[in-house]
């Protein structure tokens, strides 16, 4: 029985793919190991969304290649978006990699590994869109059926649930449609069945993910919607929280907002990446909305879902972004007072519409703008958190706070896993429990609270 170690880089969608890889490998007889030094098979599930992610992926591949050299017979697999995007090029530059498995065929990994069990040439095929045979089989994306084996990693009480794959939008900065392909929804009954199985296994929080979550169901026959899916998931008795991540702004419908407002298990939290607020930059980004249209959308969301927590993300330094355009973005953030904001510097990616645009912004200026926007958001975040001091909030307990034997950590309904702040807890609580906690102190992004009872 061979042992396998898998390292996941990138977003939660990649994490779900990794969990499916682990499941199919375990079913095929492989033993999963958390120690890369003792594993016979090393797998790096890569990200290729922006330049920083590509550099991180290459560094991880090279580190694994060094480990491979120290153990005869050890094999190295590069999976995910980087394999999908650069399969042929990587095969030339990294001969130490035995298998490149893309985003559309990772469930074939056991068979691909069997081909490499003996030394010598192996049977390879050309990746889609590439004219050179590499140890890799193409296909933009895969939507496994709910009965596909999956080993959920991380906290036992919280899980991501991928409801669709691919994207039909043409955002000028984004390479994802070329990597992952066109949008495709999973059948609603299939998603619900997987959610039920996760809940039966102890999961209490489901985080719905997709490249374009609000597009869910529009391609199904008969046509469905994210609102209908939420209503079905809300019926699962063992679930407590259902969260929406990656909602494209164009398809935030009234029926969706009604579902978020009325369904008790759907947390009042919407992650809606807006990317910018200046009209000229938005048009150059191909985001299809003006700053005033975004204001109208946010007003509609807040009116229909009282006390909703809004998370968004912005890109600074996009080609042609002037200082005036950047100032309009800062003013927009201060005006709207979002609960959570992520800020990214523009990454110039070959194969995107923005790659050849004039007015490229220097990297140093991008970093300055990012720091300035984050500073503005930090002030807003601290003010919001201070308003919670003395109030009692519901908290999902995650585990012990690192370095503090007497403290636990957790999250409120308006804090998504990994990307938002946390609650540092005093008092008795167990991982996976929902408790009521009184907020005693506010930090910029985190809260300090004391457990006062069960939720």
Rosetta blueprint (number, residue, H / E / L):
1 X L
2 X L
3 X E
4 X E
5 X E
6 X E
7 X E
8 X E
9 X L
10 X L
11 X L
12 X H
13 X H
14 X H
15 X H
16 X H
17 X H
18 X H
19 X H
20 X H
21 X H
22 X H
23 X H
24 X H
25 X H
26 X H
27 X H
28 X L
29 X L
30 X L
31 X E
32 X E
33 X L
34 X L
35 X L
36 X H
37 X H
38 X H
39 X L
40 X L
41 X E
42 X E
43 X E
44 X E
45 X E
46 X E
47 X L
48 X L
49 X L
50 X L
51 X H
52 X H
53 X H
54 X H
55 X H
56 X H
57 X H
58 X H
59 X H
60 X H
61 X H
62 X H
63 X H
64 X H
65 X H
66 X H
67 X H
68 X H
69 X H
70 X L
71 X L
72 X L
73 X L
74 X L
75 X E
76 X E
77 X E
78 X E
79 X E
80 X E
81 X H
82 X H
83 X H
84 X H
85 X H
86 X H
87 X H
88 X H
89 X H
90 X H
91 X H
92 X H
93 X H
94 X L
95 X L
96 X L
97 X L
98 X L
99 X E
100 X E
101 X E
102 X L
103 X L
104 X L
105 X L
106 X H
107 X H
108 X H
109 X H
110 X H
111 X H
112 X H
113 X H
114 X H
115 X L
116 X L
117 X L
118 X L
119 X L
120 X L
121 X L
122 X L
123 X L
124 X L
125 X E
126 X E
127 X L
128 X L
129 X L
130 X L
131 X L
132 X L
133 X E
134 X E
135 X E
136 X E
137 X E
138 X L
139 X L
140 X L
141 X L
142 X L
143 X L
144 X L
145 X L
146 X L
147 X L
148 X L
149 X L
150 X L
151 X L
152 X L
153 X L
154 X L
155 X L
156 X L
157 X L
158 X E
159 X E
160 X E
161 X E
162 X E
163 X L
164 X E
165 X E
166 X L
167 X L
168 X L
169 X L
170 X L
171 X L
172 X L
173 X L
174 X L
175 X L
176 X H
177 X H
178 X H
179 X H
180 X H
181 X L
182 X L
183 X L
184 X E
185 X E
186 X L
187 X L
188 X H
189 X H
190 X H
191 X H
192 X H
193 X H
194 X H
195 X H
196 X H
197 X H
198 X H
199 X H
200 X H
201 X L
202 X L
203 X L
204 X L
205 X E
206 X E
207 X E
208 X E
209 X E
210 X L
211 X L
212 X L
213 X H
214 X H
215 X H
216 X L
217 X L
218 X L
219 X L
220 X L
221 X L
222 X L
223 X L
224 X L
225 X L
226 X H
227 X H
228 X H
229 X H
230 X H
231 X H
232 X H
233 X H
234 X L
235 X L
236 X L
237 X L
238 X L
239 X L
240 X L
241 X E
242 X E
243 X E
244 X E
245 X L
246 X L
247 X L
248 X L
249 X H
250 X H
251 X H
252 X L
253 X L
254 X H
255 X H
256 X H
257 X H
258 X H
259 X H
260 X H
261 X H
262 X H
263 X L
264 X L
265 X L
266 X E
267 X E
268 X E
269 X E
270 X E
271 X E
272 X L
273 X L
274 X L
275 X E
276 X L
277 X L
278 X L
279 X H
280 X H
281 X H
282 X H
283 X H
284 X H
285 X H
286 X L
287 X L
288 X L
289 X L
290 X L
291 X H
292 X H
293 X H
294 X H
295 X H
296 X H
297 X H
298 X H
299 X H
300 X H
301 X H
302 X H
303 X H
304 X H
305 X L
306 X L
307 X L
308 X L
309 X E
310 X E
311 X E
312 X E
313 X E
314 X E
315 X E
316 X E
317 X L
318 X L
319 X L
320 X L
321 X L
322 X L
323 X H
324 X H
325 X H
326 X H
327 X H
328 X H
329 X H
330 X H
331 X H
332 X H
333 X H
334 X H
335 X H
336 X H
337 X L
338 X L
339 X L
340 X E
341 X E
342 X E
343 X E
344 X E
345 X E
346 X L
347 X L
348 X L
349 X L
350 X L
351 X L
352 X L
353 X L
354 X L
355 X L
356 X L
357 X L
358 X L
359 X L
360 X L
361 X L
362 X L
363 X H
364 X H
365 X H
366 X H
367 X H
368 X H
369 X H
370 X H
371 X H
372 X H
373 X H
374 X H
375 X H
376 X H
377 X H
378 X H
379 X H
380 X H
381 X H
382 X H
383 X H
384 X H
385 X H
386 X H
387 X L
388 X L
389 X L
390 X L
391 X L
392 X E
393 X E
394 X E
395 X E
396 X E
397 X E
398 X E
399 X E
400 X E
401 X L
402 X L
403 X L
404 X L
405 X L
406 X L
407 X L
408 X E
409 X E
410 X E
411 X E
412 X L
413 X L
414 X L
415 X L
416 X L
417 X L
418 X L
419 X L
420 X L
421 X L
422 X L
423 X E
424 X E
425 X E
426 X E
427 X L
428 X L
429 X L
430 X L
431 X L
432 X L
433 X L
434 X E
435 X E
436 X E
437 X E
438 X E
439 X E
440 X E
441 X E
442 X E
443 X L
444 X L
445 X L
446 X L
447 X E
448 X E
449 X E
450 X E
451 X E
452 X E
453 X E
454 X E
455 X L
